[in-house]
């Protein structure tokens, strides 16, 4: 699926979405199967989000591939409101590990559900943009969709 944040690959198992992945230039994927109704619903909700018509997602997600801590972090990410940001330290605290800023950052980076689990809303404690697995241009595009402005850092 082409989006302002790049090309996204959405996969599911018929019951849950298993991954929303940003494709890298030149990355090849097997498009042999037609998307099932759940993947089509995810695409529809993402289209609504990118048009500015959707602020939250209503999709069943398969968190099982993450560790217990990663799952806590990913669930904390879902609670960051549209158009707002949270720091890595704040996410660590929400996941029950206030001293685990680096571990929280690693879990944020391992998020398998780009956009839907909004890891793009996490910034550094100093207010700067931080990193993003799909690239900073994609993170800035998502900030633009949500009207997020950083204070010049």
Secondary structure as GFF3:
##gff-version 3
##sequence-region A 1 153
A	DSSP	beta_strand	2	3	.	.	.	ID=ss1
A	DSSP	beta_strand	6	12	.	.	.	ID=ss2
A	DSSP	beta_strand	17	22	.	.	.	ID=ss3
A	DSSP	alpha_helix	37	51	.	.	.	ID=ss4
A	DSSP	alpha_helix	68	78	.	.	.	ID=ss5
A	DSSP	beta_strand	86	87	.	.	.	ID=ss6
A	DSSP	alpha_helix	88	94	.	.	.	ID=ss7
A	DSSP	alpha_helix	101	109	.	.	.	ID=ss8
A	DSSP	three_ten_helix	119	121	.	.	.	ID=ss9
A	DSSP	beta_strand	122	123	.	.	.	ID=ss10
A	DSSP	alpha_helix	136	146	.	.	.	ID=ss11
###
